């Protein structure tokens, strides 16, 4: 992996970052964390969110579909 620097970003990287505005992504993460904090897993909210990342090794077993 090439270390990040402003000079080695390729056009595809720049376009990806523009499409997925970092500030919006951080707001989305904050909203998801608030949802997890506010609702019990049994409500079904968290499993739907967690299902997107069910294949990730850090996904909690209890949250897998």
mmCIF file as gemmi writes it, N, C-alpha and C atoms, coordinates in Angstrom:
data_model
loop_
_atom_site.group_PDB
_atom_site.id
_atom_site.type_symbol
_atom_site.label_atom_id
_atom_site.label_alt_id
_atom_site.label_comp_id
_atom_site.label_asym_id
_atom_site.label_entity_id
_atom_site.label_seq_id
_atom_site.pdbx_PDB_ins_code
_atom_site.Cartn_x
_atom_site.Cartn_y
_atom_site.Cartn_z
_atom_site.occupancy
_atom_site.B_iso_or_equiv
_atom_site.pdbx_formal_charge
_atom_site.auth_seq_id
_atom_site.auth_asym_id
_atom_site.pdbx_PDB_model_num
ATOM 1 N N . UNK Axp A 1 ? 0.849 -1.175 0 1 0 ? 1 A 1
ATOM 2 C CA . UNK Axp A 1 ? 0 0 0 1 0 ? 1 A 1
ATOM 3 C C . UNK Axp A 1 ? 0.897 1.242 0 1 0 ? 1 A 1
ATOM 4 N N . UNK Axp A 2 ? 0.517 2.194 -0.816 1 0 ? 2 A 1
ATOM 5 C CA . UNK Axp A 2 ? 1.267 3.444 -0.902 1 0 ? 2 A 1
ATOM 6 C C . UNK Axp A 2 ? 0.764 4.389 0.178 1 0 ? 2 A 1
ATOM 7 N N . UNK Axp A 3 ? 1.66 4.975 0.965 1 0 ? 3 A 1
ATOM 8 C CA . UNK Axp A 3 ? 1.214 5.913 2.003 1 0 ? 3 A 1
ATOM 9 C C . UNK Axp A 3 ? 0.469 7.093 1.392 1 0 ? 3 A 1
ATOM 10 N N . UNK Axp A 4 ? -0.494 7.601 2.122 1 0 ? 4 A 1
ATOM 11 C CA . UNK Axp A 4 ? -1.281 8.744 1.657 1 0 ? 4 A 1
ATOM 12 C C . UNK Axp A 4 ? -0.436 10.001 1.598 1 0 ? 4 A 1
ATOM 13 N N . UNK Axp A 5 ? -0.591 10.732 0.542 1 0 ? 5 A 1
ATOM 14 C CA . UNK Axp A 5 ? -0.078 12.102 0.473 1 0 ? 5 A 1
ATOM 15 C C . UNK Axp A 5 ? -0.906 12.828 -0.57 1 0 ? 5 A 1
ATOM 16 N N . UNK Axp A 6 ? -0.966 14.114 -0.46 1 0 ? 6 A 1
ATOM 17 C CA . UNK Axp A 6 ? -1.751 14.895 -1.422 1 0 ? 6 A 1
ATOM 18 C C . UNK Axp A 6 ? -1.201 14.752 -2.838 1 0 ? 6 A 1
ATOM 19 N N . UNK Axp A 7 ? 0.055 14.437 -2.962 1 0 ? 7 A 1
ATOM 20 C CA . UNK Axp A 7 ? 0.666 14.38 -4.288 1 0 ? 7 A 1
ATOM 21 C C . UNK Axp A 7 ? 0.46 13.046 -4.992 1 0 ? 7 A 1
ATOM 22 N N . UNK Axp A 8 ? 0.117 11.982 -4.273 1 0 ? 8 A 1
ATOM 23 C CA . UNK Axp A 8 ? -0.018 10.692 -4.936 1 0 ? 8 A 1
ATOM 24 C C . UNK Axp A 8 ? -1.469 10.247 -5.116 1 0 ? 8 A 1
ATOM 25 N N . UNK Axp A 9 ? -2.419 11.157 -4.948 1 0 ? 9 A 1
ATOM 26 C CA . UNK Axp A 9 ? -3.81 10.822 -5.208 1 0 ? 9 A 1
ATOM 27 C C . UNK Axp A 9 ? -4.043 10.752 -6.708 1 0 ? 9 A 1
ATOM 28 N N . UNK Axp A 10 ? -4.672 9.68 -7.161 1 0 ? 10 A 1
ATOM 29 C CA . UNK Axp A 10 ? -5.011 9.564 -8.571 1 0 ? 10 A 1
ATOM 30 C C . UNK Axp A 10 ? -6.377 10.186 -8.802 1 0 ? 10 A 1
ATOM 31 N N . UNK Axp A 11 ? -6.697 10.439 -10.061 1 0 ? 11 A 1
ATOM 32 C CA . UNK Axp A 11 ? -7.973 11.072 -10.394 1 0 ? 11 A 1
ATOM 33 C C . UNK Axp A 11 ? -9.145 10.264 -9.849 1 0 ? 11 A 1
ATOM 34 N N . UNK Axp A 12 ? -9.08 8.943 -9.939 1 0 ? 12 A 1
ATOM 35 C CA . UNK Axp A 12 ? -10.152 8.101 -9.407 1 0 ? 12 A 1
ATOM 36 C C . UNK Axp A 12 ? -10.344 8.296 -7.912 1 0 ? 12 A 1
ATOM 37 N N . UNK Axp A 13 ? -9.239 8.475 -7.195 1 0 ? 13 A 1
ATOM 38 C CA . UNK Axp A 13 ? -9.312 8.726 -5.759 1 0 ? 13 A 1
ATOM 39 C C . UNK Axp A 13 ? -9.998 10.053 -5.478 1 0 ? 13 A 1
ATOM 40 N N . UNK Axp A 14 ? -9.602 11.069 -6.233 1 0 ? 14 A 1
ATOM 41 C CA . UNK Axp A 14 ? -10.178 12.398 -6.052 1 0 ? 14 A 1
ATOM 42 C C . UNK Axp A 14 ? -11.682 12.363 -6.32 1 0 ? 14 A 1
ATOM 43 N N . UNK Axp A 15 ? -12.087 11.667 -7.379 1 0 ? 15 A 1
ATOM 44 C CA . UNK Axp A 15 ? -13.509 11.561 -7.708 1 0 ? 15 A 1
ATOM 45 C C . UNK Axp A 15 ? -14.267 10.798 -6.627 1 0 ? 15 A 1
ATOM 46 N N . UNK Axp A 16 ? -13.663 9.728 -6.103 1 0 ? 16 A 1
ATOM 47 C CA . UNK Axp A 16 ? -14.302 8.947 -5.042 1 0 ? 16 A 1
ATOM 48 C C . UNK Axp A 16 ? -14.513 9.811 -3.798 1 0 ? 16 A 1
ATOM 49 N N . UNK Axp A 17 ? -13.497 10.553 -3.421 1 0 ? 17 A 1
ATOM 50 C CA . UNK Axp A 17 ? -13.601 11.422 -2.243 1 0 ? 17 A 1
ATOM 51 C C . UNK Axp A 17 ? -14.676 12.477 -2.456 1 0 ? 17 A 1
ATOM 52 N N . UNK Axp A 18 ? -14.744 13.023 -3.657 1 0 ? 18 A 1
ATOM 53 C CA . UNK Axp A 18 ? -15.762 14.037 -3.949 1 0 ? 18 A 1
ATOM 54 C C . UNK Axp A 18 ? -17.167 13.448 -3.87 1 0 ? 18 A 1
ATOM 55 N N . UNK Axp A 19 ? -17.349 12.218 -4.364 1 0 ? 19 A 1
ATOM 56 C CA . UNK Axp A 19 ? -18.673 11.57 -4.317 1 0 ? 19 A 1
ATOM 57 C C . UNK Axp A 19 ? -19.077 11.224 -2.893 1 0 ? 19 A 1
ATOM 58 N N . UNK Axp A 20 ? -18.101 10.839 -2.088 1 0 ? 20 A 1
ATOM 59 C CA . UNK Axp A 20 ? -18.361 10.408 -0.713 1 0 ? 20 A 1
ATOM 60 C C . UNK Axp A 20 ? -17.771 11.448 0.233 1 0 ? 20 A 1
ATOM 61 N N . UNK Axp A 21 ? -18.36 12.62 0.201 1 0 ? 21 A 1
ATOM 62 C CA . UNK Axp A 21 ? -17.907 13.767 0.988 1 0 ? 21 A 1
ATOM 63 C C . UNK Axp A 21 ? -17.538 13.334 2.401 1 0 ? 21 A 1
ATOM 64 N N . UNK Axp A 22 ? -16.272 13.479 2.794 1 0 ? 22 A 1
ATOM 65 C CA . UNK Axp A 22 ? -15.843 13.043 4.121 1 0 ? 22 A 1
ATOM 66 C C . UNK Axp A 22 ? -16.671 13.622 5.265 1 0 ? 22 A 1
ATOM 67 N N . UNK Axp A 23 ? -17.077 14.875 5.162 1 0 ? 23 A 1
ATOM 68 C CA . UNK Axp A 23 ? -17.895 15.466 6.233 1 0 ? 23 A 1
ATOM 69 C C . UNK Axp A 23 ? -19.252 14.765 6.331 1 0 ? 23 A 1
ATOM 70 N N . UNK Axp A 24 ? -19.838 14.418 5.184 1 0 ? 24 A 1
ATOM 71 C CA . UNK Axp A 24 ? -21.116 13.704 5.195 1 0 ? 24 A 1
ATOM 72 C C . UNK Axp A 24 ? -20.94 12.299 5.765 1 0 ? 24 A 1
ATOM 73 N N . UNK Axp A 25 ? -19.869 11.643 5.384 1 0 ? 25 A 1
ATOM 74 C CA . UNK Axp A 25 ? -19.602 10.294 5.896 1 0 ? 25 A 1
ATOM 75 C C . UNK Axp A 25 ? -19.451 10.327 7.412 1 0 ? 25 A 1
ATOM 76 N N . UNK Axp A 26 ? -18.745 11.323 7.93 1 0 ? 26 A 1
ATOM 77 C CA . UNK Axp A 26 ? -18.594 11.438 9.381 1 0 ? 26 A 1
ATOM 78 C C . UNK Axp A 26 ? -19.936 11.7 10.061 1 0 ? 26 A 1
ATOM 79 N N . UNK Axp A 27 ? -20.803 12.509 9.431 1 0 ? 27 A 1
ATOM 80 C CA . UNK Axp A 27 ? -22.142 12.735 10.001 1 0 ? 27 A 1
ATOM 81 C C . UNK Axp A 27 ? -22.953 11.44 10.001 1 0 ? 27 A 1
ATOM 82 N N . UNK Axp A 28 ? -22.812 10.661 8.937 1 0 ? 28 A 1
ATOM 83 C CA . UNK Axp A 28 ? -23.525 9.378 8.857 1 0 ? 28 A 1
ATOM 84 C C . UNK Axp A 28 ? -23.041 8.422 9.952 1 0 ? 28 A 1
ATOM 85 N N . UNK Axp A 29 ? -21.753 8.362 10.156 1 0 ? 29 A 1
ATOM 86 C CA . UNK Axp A 29 ? -21.201 7.519 11.224 1 0 ? 29 A 1
ATOM 87 C C . UNK Axp A 29 ? -21.723 7.973 12.578 1 0 ? 29 A 1
ATOM 88 N N . UNK Axp A 30 ? -21.735 9.272 12.799 1 0 ? 30 A 1
ATOM 89 C CA . UNK Axp A 30 ? -22.247 9.807 14.061 1 0 ? 30 A 1
ATOM 90 C C . UNK Axp A 30 ? -23.713 9.428 14.25 1 0 ? 30 A 1
ATOM 91 N N . UNK Axp A 31 ? -24.498 9.523 13.201 1 0 ? 31 A 1
ATOM 92 C CA . UNK Axp A 31 ? -25.915 9.167 13.288 1 0 ? 31 A 1
ATOM 93 C C . UNK Axp A 31 ? -26.092 7.686 13.59 1 0 ? 31 A 1
ATOM 94 N N . UNK Axp A 32 ? -25.297 6.846 12.957 1 0 ? 32 A 1
ATOM 95 C CA . UNK Axp A 32 ? -25.391 5.402 13.218 1 0 ? 32 A 1
ATOM 96 C C . UNK Axp A 32 ? -24.983 5.083 14.649 1 0 ? 32 A 1
ATOM 97 N N . UNK Axp A 33 ? -23.936 5.723 15.119 1 0 ? 33 A 1
ATOM 98 C CA . UNK Axp A 33 ? -23.51 5.492 16.508 1 0 ? 33 A 1
ATOM 99 C C . UNK Axp A 33 ? -24.595 5.93 17.487 1 0 ? 33 A 1
ATOM 100 N N . UNK Axp A 34 ? -25.247 7.043 17.199 1 0 ? 34 A 1
ATOM 101 C CA . UNK Axp A 34 ? -26.327 7.508 18.067 1 0 ? 34 A 1
ATOM 102 C C . UNK Axp A 34 ? -27.478 6.511 18.058 1 0 ? 34 A 1
ATOM 103 N N . UNK Axp A 35 ? -27.767 5.956 16.888 1 0 ? 35 A 1
ATOM 104 C CA . UNK Axp A 35 ? -28.832 4.953 16.79 1 0 ? 35 A 1
ATOM 105 C C . UNK Axp A 35 ? -28.503 3.743 17.644 1 0 ? 35 A 1
ATOM 106 N N . UNK Axp A 36 ? -27.266 3.295 17.552 1 0 ? 36 A 1
ATOM 107 C CA . UNK Axp A 36 ? -26.844 2.136 18.345 1 0 ? 36 A 1
ATOM 108 C C . UNK Axp A 36 ? -26.943 2.452 19.831 1 0 ? 36 A 1
ATOM 109 N N . UNK Axp A 37 ? -26.558 3.662 20.218 1 0 ? 37 A 1
ATOM 110 C CA . UNK Axp A 37 ? -26.609 4.054 21.623 1 0 ? 37 A 1
ATOM 111 C C . UNK Axp A 37 ? -28.042 4.173 22.135 1 0 ? 37 A 1
ATOM 112 N N . UNK Axp A 38 ? -28.957 4.643 21.3 1 0 ? 38 A 1
ATOM 113 C CA . UNK Axp A 38 ? -30.315 4.941 21.744 1 0 ? 38 A 1
ATOM 114 C C . UNK Axp A 38 ? -31.263 3.749 21.714 1 0 ? 38 A 1
ATOM 115 N N . UNK Axp A 39 ? -31.03 2.801 20.853 1 0 ? 39 A 1
ATOM 116 C CA . UNK Axp A 39 ? -31.981 1.707 20.676 1 0 ? 39 A 1
ATOM 117 C C . UNK Axp A 39 ? -31.382 0.373 21.062 1 0 ? 39 A 1
ATOM 118 N N . UNK Axp A 40 ? -32.202 -0.447 21.581 1 0 ? 40 A 1
ATOM 119 C CA . UNK Axp A 40 ? -31.787 -1.798 21.933 1 0 ? 40 A 1
ATOM 120 C C . UNK Axp A 40 ? -31.689 -2.625 20.666 1 0 ? 40 A 1
ATOM 121 N N . UNK Axp A 41 ? -30.753 -3.534 20.633 1 0 ? 41 A 1
ATOM 122 C CA . UNK Axp A 41 ? -30.568 -4.392 19.462 1 0 ? 41 A 1
ATOM 123 C C . UNK Axp A 41 ? -31.865 -5.133 19.123 1 0 ? 41 A 1
ATOM 124 N N . UNK Axp A 42 ? -32.647 -5.46 20.099 1 0 ? 42 A 1
ATOM 125 C CA . UNK Axp A 42 ? -33.876 -6.223 19.882 1 0 ? 42 A 1
ATOM 126 C C . UNK Axp A 42 ? -34.894 -5.472 19.025 1 0 ? 42 A 1
ATOM 127 N N . UNK Axp A 43 ? -34.767 -4.169 18.913 1 0 ? 43 A 1
ATOM 128 C CA . UNK Axp A 43 ? -35.707 -3.405 18.099 1 0 ? 43 A 1
ATOM 129 C C . UNK Axp A 43 ? -35.543 -3.687 16.614 1 0 ? 43 A 1
ATOM 130 N N . UNK Axp A 44 ? -34.434 -4.272 16.231 1 0 ? 44 A 1
ATOM 131 C CA . UNK Axp A 44 ? -34.211 -4.586 14.832 1 0 ? 44 A 1
ATOM 132 C C . UNK Axp A 44 ? -33.482 -3.505 14.062 1 0 ? 44 A 1
ATOM 133 N N . UNK Axp A 45 ? -33.21 -2.387 14.696 1 0 ? 45 A 1
ATOM 134 C CA . UNK Axp A 45 ? -32.515 -1.3 14.005 1 0 ? 45 A 1
ATOM 135 C C . UNK Axp A 45 ? -31.05 -1.667 13.811 1 0 ? 45 A 1
ATOM 136 N N . UNK Axp A 46 ? -30.397 -2.056 14.865 1 0 ? 46 A 1
ATOM 137 C CA . UNK Axp A 46 ? -28.97 -2.336 14.801 1 0 ? 46 A 1
ATOM 138 C C . UNK Axp A 46 ? -28.625 -3.526 13.908 1 0 ? 46 A 1
ATOM 139 N N . UNK Axp A 47 ? -29.361 -4.615 13.953 1 0 ? 47 A 1
ATOM 140 C CA . UNK Axp A 47 ? -29.021 -5.725 13.064 1 0 ? 47 A 1
ATOM 141 C C . UNK Axp A 47 ? -29.088 -5.349 11.585 1 0 ? 47 A 1
ATOM 142 N N . UNK Axp A 48 ? -30.031 -4.49 11.212 1 0 ? 48 A 1
ATOM 143 C CA . UNK Axp A 48 ? -30.103 -4.079 9.811 1 0 ? 48 A 1
ATOM 144 C C . UNK Axp A 48 ? -28.874 -3.263 9.431 1 0 ? 48 A 1
ATOM 145 N N . UNK Axp A 49 ? -28.432 -2.404 10.326 1 0 ? 49 A 1
ATOM 146 C CA . UNK Axp A 49 ? -27.233 -1.614 10.063 1 0 ? 49 A 1
ATOM 147 C C . UNK Axp A 49 ? -26.009 -2.537 10.053 1 0 ? 49 A 1
ATOM 148 N N . UNK Axp A 50 ? -25.92 -3.414 11.033 1 0 ? 50 A 1
ATOM 149 C CA . UNK Axp A 50 ? -24.765 -4.304 11.157 1 0 ? 50 A 1
ATOM 150 C C . UNK Axp A 50 ? -24.699 -5.31 10.018 1 0 ? 50 A 1
ATOM 151 N N . UNK Axp A 51 ? -25.839 -5.684 9.44 1 0 ? 51 A 1
ATOM 152 C CA . UNK Axp A 51 ? -25.868 -6.672 8.37 1 0 ? 51 A 1
ATOM 153 C C . UNK Axp A 51 ? -25.044 -6.227 7.17 1 0 ? 51 A 1
ATOM 154 N N . UNK Axp A 52 ? -24.923 -4.933 6.993 1 0 ? 52 A 1
ATOM 155 C CA . UNK Axp A 52 ? -24.126 -4.412 5.884 1 0 ? 52 A 1
ATOM 156 C C . UNK Axp A 52 ? -22.67 -4.831 6.035 1 0 ? 52 A 1
ATOM 157 N N . UNK Axp A 53 ? -22.211 -4.961 7.244 1 0 ? 53 A 1
ATOM 158 C CA . UNK Axp A 53 ? -20.819 -5.313 7.521 1 0 ? 53 A 1
ATOM 159 C C . UNK Axp A 53 ? -20.69 -6.696 8.165 1 0 ? 53 A 1
ATOM 160 N N . UNK Axp A 54 ? -21.665 -7.547 7.977 1 0 ? 54 A 1
ATOM 161 C CA . UNK Axp A 54 ? -21.669 -8.861 8.632 1 0 ? 54 A 1
ATOM 162 C C . UNK Axp A 54 ? -20.452 -9.702 8.275 1 0 ? 54 A 1
ATOM 163 N N . UNK Axp A 55 ? -19.865 -9.446 7.118 1 0 ? 55 A 1
ATOM 164 C CA . UNK Axp A 55 ? -18.699 -10.225 6.709 1 0 ? 55 A 1
ATOM 165 C C . UNK Axp A 55 ? -17.386 -9.694 7.299 1 0 ? 55 A 1
ATOM 166 N N . UNK Axp A 56 ? -17.456 -8.584 8.012 1 0 ? 56 A 1
ATOM 167 C CA . UNK Axp A 56 ? -16.242 -7.993 8.608 1 0 ? 56 A 1
ATOM 168 C C . UNK Axp A 56 ? -15.858 -8.791 9.848 1 0 ? 56 A 1
ATOM 169 N N . UNK Axp A 57 ? -14.587 -9.089 10.039 1 0 ? 57 A 1
ATOM 170 C CA . UNK Axp A 57 ? -14.173 -9.903 11.192 1 0 ? 57 A 1
ATOM 171 C C . UNK Axp A 57 ? -14.478 -9.27 12.547 1 0 ? 57 A 1
ATOM 172 N N . UNK Axp A 58 ? -14.632 -7.949 12.615 1 0 ? 58 A 1
ATOM 173 C CA . UNK Axp A 58 ? -14.926 -7.291 13.886 1 0 ? 58 A 1
ATOM 174 C C . UNK Axp A 58 ? -16.416 -7.196 14.186 1 0 ? 58 A 1
ATOM 175 N N . UNK Axp A 59 ? -17.261 -7.664 13.268 1 0 ? 59 A 1
ATOM 176 C CA . UNK Axp A 59 ? -18.705 -7.616 13.483 1 0 ? 59 A 1
ATOM 177 C C . UNK Axp A 59 ? -19.063 -8.547 14.656 1 0 ? 59 A 1
ATOM 178 N N . UNK Axp A 60 ? -19.846 -8.026 15.578 1 0 ? 60 A 1
ATOM 179 C CA . UNK Axp A 60 ? -20.245 -8.837 16.734 1 0 ? 60 A 1
ATOM 180 C C . UNK Axp A 60 ? -21.127 -9.998 16.273 1 0 ? 60 A 1
ATOM 181 N N . UNK Axp A 61 ? -20.858 -11.163 16.789 1 0 ? 61 A 1
ATOM 182 C CA . UNK Axp A 61 ? -21.617 -12.361 16.407 1 0 ? 61 A 1
ATOM 183 C C . UNK Axp A 61 ? -23.102 -12.174 16.646 1 0 ? 61 A 1
ATOM 184 N N . UNK Axp A 62 ? -23.467 -11.503 17.734 1 0 ? 62 A 1
ATOM 185 C CA . UNK Axp A 62 ? -24.878 -11.286 18.06 1 0 ? 62 A 1
ATOM 186 C C . UNK Axp A 62 ? -25.591 -10.411 17.029 1 0 ? 62 A 1
ATOM 187 N N . UNK Axp A 63 ? -24.831 -9.643 16.256 1 0 ? 63 A 1
ATOM 188 C CA . UNK Axp A 63 ? -25.423 -8.748 15.264 1 0 ? 63 A 1
ATOM 189 C C . UNK Axp A 63 ? -25.511 -9.355 13.882 1 0 ? 63 A 1
ATOM 190 N N . UNK Axp A 64 ? -24.902 -10.515 13.69 1 0 ? 64 A 1
ATOM 191 C CA . UNK Axp A 64 ? -24.935 -11.151 12.359 1 0 ? 64 A 1
ATOM 192 C C . UNK Axp A 64 ? -26.343 -11.654 12.08 1 0 ? 64 A 1
ATOM 193 N N . UNK Axp A 65 ? -26.772 -11.518 10.801 1 0 ? 65 A 1
ATOM 194 C CA . UNK Axp A 65 ? -28.12 -11.994 10.461 1 0 ? 65 A 1
ATOM 195 C C . UNK Axp A 65 ? -28.241 -13.507 10.539 1 0 ? 65 A 1
